[in-house]
């Protein structure tokens, strides 16, 4: 489930600096590379490199910025970045020079997602289409793709720069727009816009980008074109794991959804009775999260049980994601370097630990081993998501998934079988699809749960 954070800024003052402020806010979505493309001063320029934005955009970046840069796009690139990482700049022989970055997936025709889009745009631009029409035709051509896309364009004929944003008709990935009289912003999530407001910006427009639409942003404001009718299938993992807790996606705060997932686990498994909780916190029981996406879930579990959660596992903030590492030995090593246990919290206690999912199980087992070493007498995993049976559309079809062999069995059976393969974990409890959909709180036909249910939004 590779993902990226994309941003776009149109502003007549400080567009590059503003784009960096927004880019930092989506860095969690992509941690391997960072880049910006600026359109202005009769040119298009791209600055990108491996690493986080804080490392890529050093003092040398100041020479890249220009006062006439009006349209800037940026990307915090995903885990599979290579030498072709975005943004991808492209020079059409006619009227337009443009750069594209996106979060999503295009069925491969050779090259990166951005290169597939660029080739399609060139095809339609060569037929005399304007840029909006070329992008619209590209959206119609690739109905089996999902994406949130930003593009900055230098129009040679009119000597102006423009910012474009587009979202596929299903809206699988989130995309948010905000604007005032001076600037317009597009970002993968709403949280960076909140940060800008905290810094003094005030917005007259704030909303999700409508699936199937194109935004064209220039001096005249925002022009929206509805290319395809929305057929909503928002990825449920945005609320489970991908999104920042402080983001609001499709009107539902991520933190609130994750807390509701915690409450759902308590209700689904009858945990108050299971743990014999009558009043207060049992002396021999502690509830802790796996940071960071397990924190909101832990709050919900603790609220449902009627006592206070604690901190027991501390994350090294300078380690990247561990679930994406293929080699199990390296994945365990990375997990050990990433997580440390507060011995005083867990010593002598039954530890209930919350996490968003168990994909392969290597990281979960590593954490449990360290809890046992720190004195925990039992470790039980509460998983806010359901068992994952199907790799996402953009993942290899043979991606190893811990629960895949047990599809068709009950939640209790799956949890028992998974824990048998993880010797340091006494019990695994999952959520089910019904409770997950209730926790997110959107119409169920607006949510994609393919990885759990096998129901593809790309098939009738």
Backbone torsions as a table, in degrees:
resi	resn	phi	psi	omega
1	UNK	NA	65.4	179.0
2	UNK	-64.3	142.6	178.5
3	UNK	-146.2	162.1	178.4
4	UNK	-139.9	156.8	172.1
5	UNK	-103.2	129.9	179.8
6	UNK	-119.8	148.3	178.1
7	UNK	-141.3	156.1	173.4
8	UNK	-146.7	141.2	179.5
9	UNK	-135.2	132.6	169.3
10	UNK	-120.7	116.0	-177.1
11	UNK	-156.4	143.7	178.7
12	UNK	-84.7	-2.8	180.0
13	UNK	-141.6	122.3	173.1
14	UNK	64.5	36.2	-175.9
15	UNK	-61.3	-40.4	-179.2
16	UNK	-65.6	-45.7	179.3
17	UNK	-62.2	-43.1	179.7
18	UNK	-63.9	-38.2	179.9
19	UNK	-64.9	-35.9	176.4
20	UNK	-64.2	-41.6	178.5
21	UNK	-57.7	-40.2	179.6
22	UNK	-74.3	-38.1	-177.9
23	UNK	-60.8	-40.8	176.8
24	UNK	-57.3	-32.2	-176.7
25	UNK	-75.7	-12.7	176.9
26	UNK	-116.6	12.5	-176.3
27	UNK	-60.2	-29.2	-179.5
28	UNK	-61.7	-21.4	-177.2
29	UNK	-82.2	-15.5	179.6
30	UNK	-159.2	124.0	-169.7
31	UNK	-125.0	11.8	-178.2
32	UNK	-99.4	-33.1	178.9
33	UNK	-151.5	162.9	-179.3
34	UNK	-141.1	148.2	179.6
35	UNK	-161.8	156.8	175.6
36	UNK	-135.3	146.4	168.0
37	UNK	-124.7	132.8	-179.9
38	UNK	-116.5	136.0	176.7
39	UNK	-113.4	123.3	179.8
40	UNK	163.7	173.2	179.5
41	UNK	53.7	41.0	178.7
42	UNK	60.5	28.2	-176.0
43	UNK	-155.2	172.6	172.6
44	UNK	-130.2	130.2	-177.0
45	UNK	-133.8	140.3	-178.8
46	UNK	-123.9	135.2	177.5
47	UNK	-129.0	120.2	-179.1
48	UNK	-155.3	163.0	-180.0
49	UNK	-171.6	169.0	176.1
50	UNK	-70.0	142.5	175.0
51	UNK	111.2	179.4	179.7
52	UNK	-74.2	160.5	-179.2
53	UNK	-57.2	-36.3	-178.4
54	UNK	-62.5	-27.0	178.6
55	UNK	-93.4	-36.0	-176.8
56	UNK	-70.9	-40.2	-176.0
57	UNK	-98.2	76.1	-179.2
58	UNK	-86.6	-168.3	-179.6
59	UNK	-57.6	-32.0	-178.8
60	UNK	-61.8	-22.6	-178.4
61	UNK	-63.4	-23.1	-178.5
62	UNK	-59.6	-32.4	179.9
63	UNK	-70.2	-18.9	180.0
64	UNK	-78.2	-31.0	-174.3
65	UNK	-73.7	146.3	-179.1
66	UNK	-139.0	140.4	-177.8
67	UNK	-63.3	-20.0	-179.8
68	UNK	-95.9	13.3	174.2
69	UNK	-79.1	114.4	-179.5
70	UNK	-102.9	-41.1	-177.4
71	UNK	-110.8	124.8	-179.7
72	UNK	-135.5	133.3	171.3
73	UNK	-117.7	156.1	179.4
74	UNK	-144.2	163.9	-179.2
75	UNK	-149.5	131.0	166.1
76	UNK	-98.6	107.6	-163.6
77	UNK	-84.6	154.0	-172.6
78	UNK	-76.7	-173.1	-168.5
79	UNK	-71.8	-19.7	-176.0
80	UNK	-101.6	24.2	-179.3
81	UNK	-62.5	141.4	175.8
82	UNK	-133.3	-156.1	-177.4
83	UNK	-65.7	-15.3	179.1
84	UNK	-99.3	25.8	-174.1
85	UNK	-66.7	152.5	-174.5
86	UNK	-77.7	169.5	-4.4
87	UNK	-66.9	151.2	-179.8
88	UNK	-108.2	117.3	-177.7
89	UNK	-88.6	141.3	-176.6
90	UNK	-142.3	137.8	-177.2
91	UNK	-116.3	108.9	178.0
92	UNK	-80.7	142.7	-174.7
93	UNK	-68.8	-12.4	-178.9
94	UNK	-98.6	-113.6	-166.2
95	UNK	-88.3	-27.7	-166.1
96	UNK	-114.7	144.7	164.9
97	UNK	-121.0	131.4	-172.8
98	UNK	-146.5	162.3	176.5
99	UNK	-136.9	142.8	-173.7
100	UNK	-128.9	140.3	168.7
101	UNK	-139.5	146.9	-179.3
102	UNK	-151.8	156.9	171.2
103	UNK	-112.9	113.0	-179.3
104	UNK	157.2	-152.1	-172.2
105	UNK	-151.2	128.6	170.0
106	UNK	-114.9	127.5	174.9
107	UNK	-50.8	127.3	-166.8
108	UNK	-64.7	132.0	170.7
109	UNK	-118.1	18.2	-174.4
110	UNK	100.1	123.7	-179.6
111	UNK	94.6	-178.0	-178.9
112	UNK	-77.4	169.2	175.6
113	UNK	-54.8	-45.2	-178.1
114	UNK	-63.4	-36.7	179.8
115	UNK	-68.8	-35.3	175.4
116	UNK	-61.1	-45.5	179.4
117	UNK	-63.7	-44.9	-178.1
118	UNK	-60.5	-42.0	179.1
119	UNK	-62.6	-41.9	179.5
120	UNK	-65.1	-42.0	178.2
121	UNK	-61.5	-44.1	178.0
122	UNK	-58.6	-40.5	-179.5
123	UNK	-58.4	-45.6	-177.2
124	UNK	-80.9	-32.8	175.2
125	UNK	-63.4	-35.6	179.6
126	UNK	-66.2	-21.2	177.8
127	UNK	-88.2	4.2	176.6
128	UNK	95.0	6.7	177.9
129	UNK	-70.4	147.4	166.2
130	UNK	-71.1	171.7	-173.8
131	UNK	-66.0	-42.1	179.3
132	UNK	-60.1	-44.0	179.7
133	UNK	-66.2	-39.3	178.7
134	UNK	-63.6	-40.2	178.1
135	UNK	-67.8	-39.4	177.8
136	UNK	-62.4	-43.0	178.1
137	UNK	-65.5	-35.3	176.3
138	UNK	-63.9	-40.4	177.7
139	UNK	-64.3	-40.6	179.0
140	UNK	-67.8	-34.6	-178.6
141	UNK	-69.8	-36.8	-173.7
142	UNK	-107.5	63.0	-179.5
143	UNK	-72.4	-15.1	-180.0
144	UNK	-95.4	11.0	178.3
145	UNK	-104.4	160.9	169.5
146	UNK	-133.3	143.7	-171.6
147	UNK	-171.5	152.6	159.0
148	UNK	-118.8	120.0	-165.7
149	UNK	-123.8	141.2	170.9
150	UNK	-128.0	146.7	178.0
151	UNK	-145.6	137.8	170.2
152	UNK	-111.1	141.2	-170.0
153	UNK	-132.7	133.9	169.1
154	UNK	-104.8	118.2	-179.2
155	UNK	-93.0	105.6	-176.1
156	UNK	-63.3	-38.5	-175.0
157	UNK	-66.6	-42.2	-177.0
158	UNK	-97.2	-7.6	-178.7
159	UNK	55.3	47.3	177.3
160	UNK	-135.3	154.8	173.4
161	UNK	-106.6	148.2	179.2
162	UNK	-137.7	152.5	174.4
163	UNK	-110.2	132.8	176.8
164	UNK	-120.0	148.3	172.6
165	UNK	-140.0	145.1	179.0
166	UNK	-146.3	150.1	179.8
167	UNK	-135.8	135.4	-178.5
168	UNK	-63.4	163.5	-172.3
169	UNK	-65.0	-22.0	179.6
170	UNK	-89.2	-19.9	-179.8
171	UNK	62.8	38.3	-177.6
172	UNK	-57.6	-48.2	176.8
173	UNK	-95.5	148.9	179.7
174	UNK	-77.4	156.7	173.6
175	UNK	-156.5	134.2	-170.9
176	UNK	-129.2	144.4	179.7
177	UNK	-128.7	142.0	175.8
178	UNK	-142.0	147.5	-177.2
179	UNK	-154.4	152.9	167.8
180	UNK	-139.5	-169.6	-176.3
181	UNK	-66.4	-24.3	-173.7
182	UNK	-99.3	-30.2	-171.8
183	UNK	-148.1	155.8	172.1
184	UNK	-128.7	141.4	-177.0
185	UNK	-129.3	142.3	169.8
186	UNK	-127.7	137.0	-178.8
187	UNK	-150.6	155.9	179.1
188	UNK	-59.8	-32.1	-177.2
189	UNK	-138.1	168.0	-176.7
190	UNK	-83.0	-23.1	-173.7
191	UNK	-56.5	-43.0	178.3
192	UNK	-60.9	-28.8	177.6
193	UNK	-69.1	-38.7	174.5
194	UNK	-58.0	-41.9	-179.7
195	UNK	-62.1	-42.0	177.9
196	UNK	-61.9	-38.5	176.4
197	UNK	-64.1	-38.9	176.6
198	UNK	-62.8	-27.1	179.9
199	UNK	-87.4	1.7	174.0
200	UNK	114.7	-7.1	177.1
201	UNK	-73.6	148.9	174.6
202	UNK	-129.9	134.1	-172.7
203	UNK	-117.1	140.0	174.9
204	UNK	-96.3	-17.4	176.7
205	UNK	-125.4	128.7	172.8
206	UNK	-150.2	117.3	-178.6
207	UNK	-169.3	166.3	170.1
208	UNK	-72.5	145.2	172.8
209	UNK	-72.5	131.8	-178.0
210	UNK	-67.0	129.6	176.9
211	UNK	-56.4	141.9	179.5
212	UNK	82.2	10.0	-175.1
213	UNK	-115.4	162.8	173.3
214	UNK	-119.5	135.1	170.1
215	UNK	-107.5	128.5	171.7
216	UNK	-113.3	120.9	-173.1
217	UNK	-120.3	125.1	176.2
218	UNK	-151.7	-159.6	-177.8
219	UNK	-59.8	-24.6	-178.8
220	UNK	-82.9	-0.1	-179.4
221	UNK	103.6	-150.2	-176.8
222	UNK	-106.5	121.8	173.6
223	UNK	-109.2	122.6	-176.6
224	UNK	-107.5	133.2	176.4
225	UNK	-120.8	121.2	177.4
226	UNK	-87.7	105.3	-174.7
227	UNK	-85.3	-45.2	-177.5
228	UNK	-128.3	144.0	177.4
229	UNK	-66.6	136.0	179.7
230	UNK	-60.2	135.0	172.4
231	UNK	-129.5	71.3	-164.1
232	UNK	-58.3	132.4	174.9
233	UNK	-150.6	64.9	-175.9
234	UNK	-67.6	134.7	-179.0
235	UNK	-65.9	120.5	-177.3
236	UNK	-65.0	-22.9	-178.3
237	UNK	-68.4	-15.3	173.9
238	UNK	-59.9	-40.2	179.3
239	UNK	-83.2	-26.8	-178.4
240	UNK	-79.0	-42.8	-170.7
241	UNK	-142.2	-50.1	-169.2
242	UNK	-62.1	-46.7	-170.3
243	UNK	-72.4	151.6	171.4
244	UNK	-68.5	142.9	-179.7
245	UNK	-58.0	-28.9	-177.8
246	UNK	-89.6	5.4	176.8
247	UNK	-86.7	152.1	172.5
248	UNK	-114.3	116.3	-177.2
249	UNK	-114.9	121.6	-177.9
250	UNK	51.9	39.3	175.5
251	UNK	82.1	1.5	-177.8
252	UNK	-117.8	117.5	-179.6
253	UNK	-66.1	131.3	-176.6
254	UNK	-60.4	-44.4	180.0
255	UNK	-59.0	-43.8	-179.7
256	UNK	-63.8	-41.1	178.7
257	UNK	-63.3	-41.0	-179.0
258	UNK	-69.8	-37.3	174.0
259	UNK	-61.2	-42.5	178.7
260	UNK	-62.8	-33.9	175.2
261	UNK	-62.9	-37.7	176.2
262	UNK	-64.5	-46.0	176.5
263	UNK	-59.2	-39.6	-179.1
264	UNK	-62.2	-39.3	178.2
265	UNK	-61.7	-42.7	179.2
266	UNK	-62.7	-43.7	-179.0
267	UNK	-69.2	-46.7	-174.8
268	UNK	-61.1	-39.5	-175.1
269	UNK	-103.5	5.3	179.5
270	UNK	55.1	49.2	-168.8
271	UNK	-72.1	-27.6	177.7
272	UNK	-61.9	-43.5	177.3
273	UNK	-71.3	-40.3	-178.4
274	UNK	-58.7	-41.3	-177.9
275	UNK	-92.4	0.9	178.0
276	UNK	64.6	39.4	-177.3
277	UNK	-88.6	122.0	176.5
278	UNK	-111.1	-50.1	-179.8
279	UNK	-157.4	134.7	178.2
280	UNK	76.7	-173.9	-177.9
281	UNK	-97.5	121.2	176.2
282	UNK	-58.9	141.4	-177.2
283	UNK	-65.9	-26.9	-173.7
284	UNK	-102.7	15.8	-177.0
285	UNK	-131.6	137.0	176.6
286	UNK	-139.5	141.2	177.2
287	UNK	-112.5	124.3	-178.2
288	UNK	-135.0	156.5	177.3
289	UNK	-99.8	156.0	159.7
290	UNK	-84.9	117.1	-178.4
291	UNK	-72.8	147.6	1.9
292	UNK	-105.6	-27.7	-172.3
293	UNK	-69.8	-13.6	176.0
294	UNK	-82.5	-8.3	-173.3
295	UNK	-67.5	-51.1	-178.9
296	UNK	-63.0	-38.1	176.7
297	UNK	-61.9	-42.5	-179.9
298	UNK	-61.0	-41.0	177.1
299	UNK	-59.3	-43.6	179.1
300	UNK	-65.3	-41.0	177.7
301	UNK	-62.2	-47.1	-179.3
302	UNK	-62.0	-42.3	177.0
303	UNK	-60.8	-42.4	-179.9
304	UNK	-65.6	-34.6	179.2
305	UNK	-81.2	-22.5	177.6
306	UNK	91.9	21.8	173.4
307	UNK	-146.2	176.2	-171.1
308	UNK	-86.4	137.0	173.8
309	UNK	-78.2	168.8	179.6
310	UNK	-135.2	171.7	173.5
311	UNK	-101.6	128.7	-179.5
312	UNK	-131.7	-24.6	178.7
313	UNK	-120.0	125.5	-179.2
314	UNK	-110.2	133.2	-177.0
315	UNK	-97.3	137.4	169.6
316	UNK	-75.3	112.2	-174.1
317	UNK	-67.3	-11.2	-175.7
318	UNK	-98.4	4.4	174.0
319	UNK	-98.0	141.1	179.0
320	UNK	-80.9	-164.1	-179.3
321	UNK	-71.3	143.2	-179.2
322	UNK	-102.7	-24.5	-175.6
323	UNK	-67.5	-19.3	-176.9
324	UNK	-82.9	-10.1	-177.9
325	UNK	-77.7	126.5	-175.2
326	UNK	-76.1	-40.8	-176.8
327	UNK	-71.9	119.9	-175.4
328	UNK	-63.6	-32.5	179.0
329	UNK	-68.2	-44.0	177.6
330	UNK	-66.4	-35.1	-179.3
331	UNK	-65.6	-41.1	177.3
332	UNK	-65.7	-43.5	178.3
333	UNK	-59.1	-44.7	179.9
334	UNK	-63.2	-38.7	179.0
335	UNK	-65.8	-41.2	179.1
336	UNK	-63.7	-38.0	178.2
337	UNK	-71.4	-27.9	-174.1
338	UNK	-84.1	-32.4	-171.8
339	UNK	-119.3	135.0	173.9
340	UNK	-128.6	151.2	-173.4
341	UNK	-106.6	137.8	171.0
342	UNK	-84.9	104.2	-172.2
343	UNK	-59.0	-40.6	-176.1
344	UNK	-61.1	-31.0	-178.9
345	UNK	-69.9	-37.5	-167.5
346	UNK	-109.0	-14.1	-172.6
347	UNK	-59.6	122.4	176.6
348	UNK	78.8	7.6	-173.5
349	UNK	-116.6	157.3	166.6
350	UNK	-79.7	122.4	-174.3
351	UNK	-102.6	122.0	172.4
352	UNK	-102.3	114.6	-174.7
353	UNK	-117.9	134.5	-176.7
354	UNK	-104.1	139.9	176.7
355	UNK	-145.1	167.5	-176.4
356	UNK	-81.0	-33.7	-176.7
357	UNK	-166.3	164.6	168.7
358	UNK	-121.4	112.0	-177.4
359	UNK	-90.2	-66.5	176.2
360	UNK	-103.3	-31.9	179.2
361	UNK	104.1	-13.2	-176.4
362	UNK	-62.9	-46.1	-178.3
363	UNK	-67.4	-42.3	179.4
364	UNK	-60.8	-43.8	179.1
365	UNK	-64.6	-39.7	179.2
366	UNK	-61.5	-44.4	178.6
367	UNK	-62.9	-44.0	-179.9
368	UNK	-62.6	-40.7	176.9
369	UNK	-57.3	-44.3	-178.9
370	UNK	-69.2	-31.8	175.1
371	UNK	-66.5	-41.7	177.7
372	UNK	-63.5	-44.0	178.0
373	UNK	-59.9	-31.2	-179.4
374	UNK	-83.1	1.1	174.1
375	UNK	111.0	-0.9	177.6
376	UNK	-62.9	135.5	-179.4
377	UNK	-88.7	-23.9	173.5
378	UNK	-146.4	153.7	174.8
379	UNK	-132.9	123.1	177.6
380	UNK	-121.6	129.7	179.8
381	UNK	-97.3	125.4	169.4
382	UNK	-103.8	118.3	-173.8
383	UNK	-105.8	121.4	-174.1
384	UNK	-70.2	-21.5	179.9
385	UNK	-101.0	173.5	177.9
386	UNK	-88.4	167.8	175.2
387	UNK	-58.6	134.3	-177.8
388	UNK	-94.8	117.2	-177.5
389	UNK	-105.7	-23.3	-172.0
390	UNK	-126.8	127.5	174.8
391	UNK	-66.1	147.7	-180.0
392	UNK	-60.4	162.1	-174.1
393	UNK	-55.1	-35.5	-176.3
394	UNK	-88.1	-2.8	179.9
395	UNK	-88.8	156.6	173.9
396	UNK	-59.7	139.3	-177.2
397	UNK	-64.0	-20.7	179.7
398	UNK	-101.1	19.7	179.1
399	UNK	-57.9	130.5	-178.8
400	UNK	-68.6	127.2	179.1
401	UNK	-130.5	127.5	-172.9
402	UNK	-59.9	-36.9	-173.3
403	UNK	-89.9	-10.0	-171.3
404	UNK	-54.7	-43.0	-177.5
405	UNK	-64.6	-12.4	-171.9
406	UNK	-108.3	14.7	179.8
407	UNK	-58.8	135.7	-179.0
408	UNK	100.4	-15.4	177.2
409	UNK	-86.6	165.5	179.9
410	UNK	-73.1	162.7	177.5
411	UNK	-57.8	-42.2	-179.5
412	UNK	-62.4	-43.8	-179.9
413	UNK	-64.9	-43.4	-179.1
414	UNK	-63.8	-45.8	179.0
415	UNK	-59.1	-40.1	179.3
416	UNK	-66.9	-43.3	-179.1
417	UNK	-67.0	-39.7	178.6
418	UNK	-64.1	-44.3	-178.4
419	UNK	-66.0	-30.3	176.9
420	UNK	-63.3	-30.5	178.5
421	UNK	-86.5	-2.4	179.5
422	UNK	-124.7	89.3	-166.9
423	UNK	-61.3	-21.3	-178.8
424	UNK	-89.5	-5.2	-177.9
425	UNK	-107.7	122.1	-177.8
426	UNK	-76.0	-34.2	-176.1
427	UNK	-156.7	144.9	175.3
428	UNK	-123.3	129.4	177.1
429	UNK	-123.7	129.4	-178.9
430	UNK	-106.2	160.7	164.9
431	UNK	-83.6	167.1	173.2
432	UNK	-114.7	166.5	-174.5
433	UNK	-58.6	-40.6	-177.5
434	UNK	-59.4	-48.6	-178.5
435	UNK	-68.9	-32.4	178.2
436	UNK	-64.5	-46.0	179.7
437	UNK	-63.4	-38.9	177.2
438	UNK	-64.4	-38.5	-178.9
439	UNK	-66.5	-40.5	178.8
440	UNK	-68.5	-39.9	170.7
441	UNK	83.7	13.6	174.5
442	UNK	-102.3	161.1	176.2
443	UNK	-53.3	134.7	-173.2
444	UNK	-62.3	-27.1	178.3
445	UNK	-81.0	3.9	173.9
446	UNK	-101.0	1.7	-172.8
447	UNK	-120.2	136.3	173.1
448	UNK	-95.1	121.7	174.9
449	UNK	-122.1	33.5	-174.6
450	UNK	-52.2	-42.3	-175.1
451	UNK	-63.7	-20.7	178.5
452	UNK	-99.3	-47.4	-169.6
453	UNK	-95.7	-24.3	-174.3
454	UNK	79.9	4.0	177.9
455	UNK	-85.7	112.5	-175.1
456	UNK	-89.7	129.8	175.4
457	UNK	-72.6	-5.9	179.6
458	UNK	-94.3	-1.1	178.7
459	UNK	-121.0	146.3	-179.5
460	UNK	-59.9	NA	NA
